[in-house]
């Protein structure tokens, strides 16, 4: 009896936070079946909360290589790390290179040319809020035109890629996926967290999980809370995450006298317990791919309110499994929050429908199978050339 050796895949990624991309990588590393052997080669800075991601890898005993780029010799380190990573790709005799992020895409392109390896990239979105990021995005589009396959996490990202000249035949849409949590653990977490927050039984807890960056629109959530604060609804807002917008959000909260209403909790590597405590999850983003936090909230049976941007409308059908609002509109966001706060029945209906949506359409095992199919496709194409 003969057995087929697993496909050896070098998983290249730049780690910046413990956020959406990092959760995607962990899902791949934990749930990919035995037909694929993933070998993570990861780039990071030494001074970020990304250490939580590497702590997770250590706790799960997942072998990996980490290259640290220090600020002191930044560009020298980048060149050295990429050179060392190329040596690993040569020595490990991998079959496929799978990249996440523009720096990884550049390295993947070099590896493909040097070692004649098929190369795949997953595009999670394109953020171009300053000149450096704009340059990186343009460079990434140039590199992706030369990849064997590009995975877009939403139809909207696929449309951007094709518009930028990437061959439509080589772009596949594979939306992100999540695992379903344990219900008993959810109930225990809900009770403990709400007690710690000193919430009454009828208090409505809204929550956000993600980076505090301009494109996430968290200031709209604070403004919506300010408009609600003058009413009769008893509610609180918790914001999990960190990022460059935190100081301005803190100032906005102070100016609106919302210190007892909106709480910035900072980074938490275990947001699951917070999802369980929420009565509604709010995602006020100005741009998105397929947001992991949204899927996680739905998997935890939390009703969701989200901006109708990027891949979100492909997940949420308004009034069926969540509520959609226009991006950047705090008034409409406030009205949606009031609507959920006023009706426990509506919250329950949306929560059940959201959970069913994730269970049926965003299953993590089906997701890894699709990615494995991409690996097989690029290898077969290489063998047939």
KAGI-V535314 format. One record per backbone hydrogen bond with DSSP energy under -1.0 kcal/mol. NH is the residue of the N-H (numbers start at 1). CO is the residue of the C=O. E is the energy in kcal/mol with one decimal. If there is no record, write none. Layout:
{{NH/CO/E} {NH/CO/E}}
//
This chain:
{{7/35/-2.7} {9/37/-2.9} {10/96/-2.6} {11/39/-1.8} {12/98/-2.6} {13/41/-1.5} {14/100/-1.2} {15/43/-3.4} {23/19/-2.2} {24/20/-2.1} {25/21/-2.4} {26/22/-2.3} {27/23/-2.3} {28/24/-2.2} {29/25/-2.7} {30/26/-2.1} {31/27/-2.2} {32/28/-1.9} {36/33/-1.8} {37/7/-3.3} {39/9/-3.0} {41/11/-2.9} {42/65/-3.2} {43/13/-2.7} {44/67/-2.4} {51/48/-1.1} {52/49/-2.0} {53/50/-1.5} {54/50/-1.4} {55/51/-2.5} {56/52/-1.8} {57/53/-1.9} {58/54/-2.3} {59/55/-2.7} {60/56/-2.3} {61/58/-1.0} {62/57/-2.8} {65/40/-2.1} {67/42/-3.3} {69/44/-3.4} {74/71/-1.1} {77/73/-2.8} {78/74/-2.1} {79/75/-2.1} {80/76/-2.6} {81/77/-3.3} {82/78/-2.2} {83/79/-2.2} {84/80/-2.6} {85/81/-2.4} {86/82/-2.1} {87/83/-1.6} {88/84/-1.7} {89/85/-2.2} {90/86/-1.9} {91/87/-2.5} {92/88/-3.0} {95/8/-2.8} {96/8/-1.8} {97/118/-2.2} {98/10/-3.1} {99/120/-3.1} {100/12/-1.6} {105/101/-2.5} {106/102/-2.0} {107/103/-2.1} {108/104/-2.8} {109/105/-2.2} {110/106/-2.0} {111/107/-2.7} {112/108/-2.5} {113/109/-1.9} {114/110/-2.6} {115/111/-2.9} {116/112/-1.0} {120/97/-3.2} {121/149/-1.5} {122/99/-2.5} {123/151/-3.3} {134/130/-2.3} {135/131/-2.4} {136/132/-2.3} {137/133/-2.5} {138/134/-2.2} {139/135/-2.6} {140/136/-2.2} {141/137/-2.3} {142/138/-1.9} {143/139/-2.1} {144/140/-2.9} {145/141/-1.3} {146/143/-2.0} {147/144/-1.6} {148/119/-1.6} {149/119/-1.3} {150/170/-2.8} {151/121/-3.7} {152/172/-3.0} {153/123/-1.5} {158/154/-1.9} {159/155/-2.3} {160/156/-1.7} {161/157/-2.4} {162/158/-2.5} {163/159/-2.3} {164/160/-1.6} {165/162/-1.6} {166/161/-2.2} {170/167/-1.9} {171/168/-1.3} {172/150/-2.5} {174/152/-2.3} {178/362/-1.7} {186/182/-1.8} {187/183/-2.2} {188/184/-2.0} {189/185/-2.5} {190/186/-2.7} {191/187/-1.9} {192/188/-2.0} {193/189/-2.8} {194/190/-2.2} {195/191/-1.6} {196/192/-2.0} {197/193/-2.0} {198/195/-1.0} {199/194/-2.5} {203/200/-1.3} {204/234/-2.2} {206/236/-2.9} {207/280/-1.7} {208/238/-1.9} {210/240/-2.3} {212/242/-1.8} {213/211/-1.2} {216/213/-1.8} {217/214/-1.4} {220/217/-1.4} {222/218/-1.8} {223/219/-2.3} {224/220/-2.2} {225/221/-2.2} {226/222/-2.0} {227/223/-1.8} {228/224/-1.8} {229/225/-1.8} {231/228/-2.3} {236/204/-2.3} {237/261/-2.8} {238/206/-2.3} {239/263/-2.6} {240/208/-3.0} {241/266/-2.0} {245/212/-3.1} {246/243/-1.8} {249/245/-2.1} {250/246/-2.6} {251/247/-2.0} {252/248/-2.2} {253/249/-2.4} {254/250/-2.1} {255/251/-2.8} {256/252/-1.6} {257/254/-1.5} {258/253/-2.6} {261/258/-2.1} {262/258/-2.9} {263/237/-2.7} {265/239/-2.6} {275/271/-2.2} {276/272/-1.9} {278/275/-1.1} {279/205/-3.1} {280/205/-1.5} {281/303/-2.7} {282/207/-3.1} {283/305/-2.8} {286/215/-3.2} {287/215/-1.2} {295/291/-1.6} {296/292/-2.7} {297/293/-2.4} {298/294/-2.1} {299/295/-2.4} {300/296/-1.5} {301/298/-1.7} {302/297/-2.1} {305/281/-2.6} {306/323/-2.5} {307/283/-2.4} {308/325/-2.3} {309/307/-2.0} {311/289/-1.7} {312/309/-2.3} {315/312/-1.9} {316/312/-2.8} {319/322/-2.4} {320/317/-2.5} {321/317/-1.7} {323/304/-2.3} {325/306/-2.0} {329/326/-1.2} {333/329/-2.0} {334/330/-2.5} {335/331/-2.1} {336/332/-2.0} {337/333/-2.3} {338/334/-2.6} {339/335/-2.2} {340/336/-2.1} {341/337/-2.6} {342/338/-1.9} {347/343/-1.8} {348/344/-2.2} {349/345/-2.3} {350/346/-2.6} {351/347/-2.3} {352/348/-2.3} {353/349/-2.1} {354/350/-2.6} {355/351/-2.4} {356/352/-2.1} {357/353/-2.0} {358/354/-2.1} {359/355/-2.7} {360/356/-2.3} {361/357/-2.4} {362/358/-2.0} {367/363/-1.9} {368/364/-2.3} {369/365/-1.7} {370/366/-1.7} {371/367/-1.8} {372/368/-2.6} {373/369/-1.8} {374/370/-1.4} {375/371/-1.8} {376/372/-2.2} {377/373/-2.1} {378/374/-2.3} {379/375/-2.0} {380/376/-2.6} {381/377/-2.2} {382/378/-1.8} {383/379/-2.3} {384/380/-1.7}}
//
